[in-house]
């Protein structure tokens, strides 16, 4: 009877085991951790008032810390004569939200996620939760396989395959900073204005407008005001070809 239960469970999770193997390059030990890692808090798998309802936010917190440490050590060893400011900026380029979103999508993490199906046509939302799930999966690997295994995974599977350090050396960290620098050089008045705040699935969405000489040029929207400013700045930089 017990053997039948175990075989049934393995059979039920077989597809997920294979998908995770294809994505990560190894078979998970504790599949339950990875199930949590791909579950966003919008997913209605249990009643809203159920205290046992789980999502990947705690694993995201853990994965962020592990990823940050491994990246910091890599940069410390790779650039032995660079100062703290340089190392901090380079780390931000690697573990920044947009970069993690991009890496997560390239890996195919977005195809495994559990979330509110009503949000499937919101590309900004999908990008964001993909990056978050990427960190959550790092947290799951750490709890499942230990630190050294996770470190090797990050170095070989993430940094080696998805990060071009030479490109990062010449890459602007912030479109907003780039835009502010341009405005100062051109003696233009540049302002970031909070245009609107609305609610979507109990979460705030900020709409930020960029004003040039008091004229609205572009807007950006995101659950984070800071990211909304960055998205608007990116649009404007593309318009200006800078």
Secondary structure as UniProt FT lines:
FT   HELIX           2..24
FT   HELIX           31..37
FT   TURN            41..42
FT   TURN            48..49
FT   TURN            51..52
FT   HELIX           57..78
FT   TURN            80..81
FT   HELIX           84..95
FT   HELIX           97..107
FT   HELIX           109..111
FT   HELIX           117..119
FT   TURN            120..121
FT   HELIX           123..145
FT   HELIX           147..153
FT   HELIX           154..159
FT   HELIX           160..162
FT   HELIX           165..169
FT   HELIX           175..186
FT   STRAND          190..200
FT   TURN            201..202
FT   STRAND          203..212
FT   TURN            213..214
FT   STRAND          215..222
FT   HELIX           225..240
//
